[in-house]
Amino acid sequence: GKNEAALTELGIKRISIPKKGKKTQKRQTHERQRWFRRLQAWRAGGEGTISILKRKYGLGRSLLRGHRGVSIWVGFGILTYNLRRLAAMN
């Protein structure tokens, strides 16, 4: 609830954070909307890609913290992936 409220205040119109536990009928209807389900699938795909990069290229636990740290860590994973693909082309 707090995260959704904070994101709404920032002007984000569509927020796809599933509620845990017992859901009201209104919340169930909200989470069944097509856009909500599509954002959940997109999120799962992104998290899956990060997980694959982590395992494939040995990117263990990061000491970097917060949003900036995660951005750097994911950036290293993507850079490693792209460099390996370029090297395989030659």
C-alpha positions in Angstrom: 0.0 0.0 0.0 2.7 2.5 0.9 4.7 1.7 -2.2 1.6 2.2 -4.4 0.8 5.5 -2.8 4.3 6.8 -3.2 4.4 5.8 -6.9 1.0 7.3 -7.5 2.3 10.6 -6.0 5.1 10.5 -8.5 2.6 10.4 -11.3 2.8 6.8 -12.3 -0.6 5.7 -13.6 -0.3 2.0 -13.8 1.4 0.2 -10.9 1.5 -3.6 -10.8 2.4 -4.7 -7.3 0.3 -7.7 -6.3 -1.2 -7.6 -2.8 -0.3 -10.6 -0.5 -2.8 -12.3 1.7 -6.5 -12.0 1.6 -7.7 -9.6 -1.1 -10.9 -7.6 -1.3 -13.3 -8.1 -4.3 -12.2 -4.6 -5.5 -8.5 -5.6 -5.3 -9.2 -8.9 -7.1 -10.9 -7.1 -9.9 -8.0 -4.6 -10.1 -5.4 -7.5 -10.3 -7.4 -9.3 -13.0 -7.1 -6.4 -15.5 -5.2 -7.1 -18.6 -2.7 -4.3 -18.1 -1.9 -5.5 -14.6 -1.3 -9.1 -15.7 0.9 -7.9 -18.6 3.0 -5.8 -16.3 3.4 -8.8 -14.0 4.6 -11.0 -17.0 7.0 -8.2 -18.0 8.4 -8.0 -14.5 8.8 -11.8 -14.3 10.6 -11.8 -17.6 13.1 -9.1 -16.5 13.8 -10.8 -13.2 14.3 -14.1 -15.0 16.8 -12.5 -17.4 18.7 -11.0 -14.5 18.8 -14.4 -12.8 20.1 -16.1 -16.0 22.9 -13.5 -16.3 23.8 -13.9 -12.7 24.2 -17.7 -12.9 25.7 -17.8 -16.4 28.4 -15.2 -15.8 29.1 -15.8 -12.1 27.7 -12.6 -10.8 27.4 -13.5 -7.2 26.0 -11.4 -4.4 26.6 -7.7 -4.9 28.0 -5.4 -2.2 26.3 -2.6 -4.0 23.1 -1.5 -2.3 20.0 0.5 -3.2 18.6 1.5 -6.6 22.0 2.8 -7.8 23.7 -0.4 -6.7 21.2 -2.6 -8.4 21.5 -0.5 -11.6 25.3 -0.9 -11.6 25.1 -4.7 -10.9 22.6 -5.3 -13.7 24.6 -3.1 -16.0 27.7 -5.3 -15.4 25.6 -8.4 -16.2 24.3 -6.9 -19.5 27.8 -5.6 -20.4 29.3 -9.1 -19.8 26.5 -10.7 -21.9 27.0 -8.3 -24.8 30.8 -8.6 -24.7 30.6 -12.4 -24.7 28.3 -12.4 -27.7 30.6 -10.0 -29.6 33.6 -12.2 -28.8 31.7 -15.2 -30.1 31.1 -13.5 -33.5 34.8 -13.3 -34.3 
